[in-house]
Amino acid sequence: MKFTYFGIGAYPVEFNRRIHGPYDPARFYGKPDTPFGQVKIGEFPAWLSRRSLNPVAMSRAVSRGEYTFQREEGE
């Protein structure tokens, strides 16, 4: 039984098994945006407004970073 209330435990809405193949937790399936390191100071408010500040999206971002770190470092 999965706990999918508020989207917890569910695949991201952007994920499509036919297009993306097997699910990779380290990959972001949304529309690509400008990386943080390439954002100019004047563009920062607009860039920040495109971020999802929803707690589920934040936890997914942290999870992607942790998964990528563990995969690269070999734990």
Secondary structure, DSSP 8 states (H G I E B T S, - for coil): ----GGGTTS--TT--HHHH-S--TTS--S-----GGG--GGGHHHHHHTS---HHHHHHHHHHHHHHHHHHH--
